[in-house]
Amino acid sequence: IIPKESDDIHGPMSALVVAVSGISDTFIYDKGSTITLIVENSIKTASSTEILRADFYVNGAFIGSVNKPPIQLSFVPGELENLTQMNILRVVAYDSIYNKAEFMSSFNVQIEDI
């Protein structure tokens, strides 16, 4: 079956753009501190959709998923097995119409006691 109508909900006008707060690439976190990530769609238009799910990864390892708004996840860096001094956070978010967007940022952790 060949569609005869155009898809107007999965194009650039309704693209999901992920913003993550609660993480900084310039701050050095203590390995025992709690980091709380808040994920939002940074595009606020009439056609924008709400983020309904996000998967969280640190250094490529899955650390959790949130399946209902508000999209927030807390973690303690020292509890991660693959923690290094410089780490990569990756968030993959999905909205109600299955658009997908990714956010990546580095963050630093004080590994050794001073």
C-alpha positions as CSV (number, residue, x, y, z in Angstrom):
1,I,0.0,0.0,0.0
2,I,1.4,3.4,-1.0
3,P,0.3,6.2,1.3
4,K,-1.5,9.0,-0.5
5,E,-1.3,11.5,2.4
6,S,1.8,13.3,3.6
7,D,3.2,12.8,7.1
8,D,2.9,16.1,8.8
9,I,3.8,15.0,12.3
10,H,7.3,13.5,11.9
11,G,8.9,16.4,9.9
12,P,11.2,19.2,11.0
13,M,8.4,21.3,12.2
14,S,7.5,18.8,14.9
15,A,11.0,17.5,15.6
16,L,11.8,16.7,19.2
17,V,14.7,18.8,20.7
18,V,15.9,17.5,24.0
19,A,17.2,19.8,26.8
20,V,18.7,18.3,29.9
21,S,19.2,20.3,33.1
22,G,21.0,19.2,36.3
23,I,24.3,18.4,34.6
24,S,27.3,20.6,33.9
25,D,30.4,19.9,31.8
26,T,32.4,22.5,33.8
27,F,31.6,21.4,37.3
28,I,33.6,18.6,39.1
29,Y,31.1,16.3,40.9
30,D,32.0,14.4,44.0
31,K,31.6,10.7,43.4
32,G,29.1,10.5,46.4
33,S,26.9,13.4,45.2
34,T,23.5,12.9,43.7
35,I,22.9,14.2,40.2
36,T,19.3,14.8,39.2
37,L,18.7,15.1,35.5
38,I,15.5,16.8,34.2
39,V,14.6,16.2,30.5
40,E,12.3,18.5,28.5
41,N,11.4,19.3,24.9
42,S,13.1,22.6,24.4
43,I,10.8,23.5,21.5
44,K,7.6,25.0,22.8
45,T,5.2,25.4,19.9
46,A,1.6,24.5,19.2
47,S,2.8,21.4,17.3
48,S,5.5,20.3,19.8
49,T,4.8,17.2,21.8
50,E,5.6,16.1,25.4
51,I,8.5,13.7,26.1
52,L,7.0,10.5,27.4
53,R,10.1,8.3,27.8
54,A,13.8,8.7,28.1
55,D,16.7,6.2,28.4
56,F,19.9,7.3,30.2
57,Y,23.4,6.1,29.6
58,V,26.8,6.9,31.2
59,N,29.9,5.9,29.2
60,G,27.7,3.7,27.1
61,A,26.2,1.7,30.0
62,F,22.4,1.9,30.6
63,I,21.7,3.5,34.0
64,G,17.9,3.8,33.9
65,S,14.7,4.7,32.0
66,V,11.8,7.0,32.9
67,N,8.4,6.2,31.2
68,K,6.1,9.0,32.3
69,P,6.4,12.7,32.9
70,P,8.0,14.5,34.6
71,I,11.1,12.9,33.1
72,Q,13.6,13.0,35.9
73,L,16.4,10.6,36.9
74,S,18.8,10.7,39.9
75,F,22.0,8.8,40.2
76,V,25.1,8.7,42.3
77,P,28.3,8.7,40.2
78,G,30.2,6.5,42.6
79,E,27.6,3.7,42.3
80,L,28.4,3.3,38.5
81,E,30.8,0.5,37.6
82,N,32.2,2.2,34.6
83,L,32.9,5.6,36.2
84,T,36.0,7.6,35.1
85,Q,37.2,11.1,35.8
86,M,35.6,12.3,32.5
87,N,32.3,10.7,31.6
88,I,29.8,10.9,28.8
89,L,26.1,11.2,29.5
90,R,23.7,10.2,26.7
91,V,19.9,10.7,26.9
92,V,17.6,9.2,24.3
93,A,14.1,10.7,24.5
94,Y,10.9,9.8,22.7
95,D,7.6,11.7,22.4
96,S,4.0,10.7,22.1
97,I,4.3,10.3,18.3
98,Y,7.5,8.3,18.4
99,N,9.9,11.1,17.4
100,K,13.3,10.3,18.9
101,A,16.1,12.8,19.9
102,E,19.4,12.5,21.7
103,F,21.3,14.7,24.1
104,M,25.0,14.2,24.9
105,S,27.2,15.9,27.4
106,S,30.4,15.2,29.3
107,F,30.7,15.5,33.1
108,N,33.7,15.3,35.4
109,V,33.9,13.4,38.7
110,Q,36.5,13.6,41.5
111,I,37.6,10.0,41.5
112,E,40.3,10.1,44.2
113,D,40.0,11.6,47.7
114,I,41.8,14.8,48.1
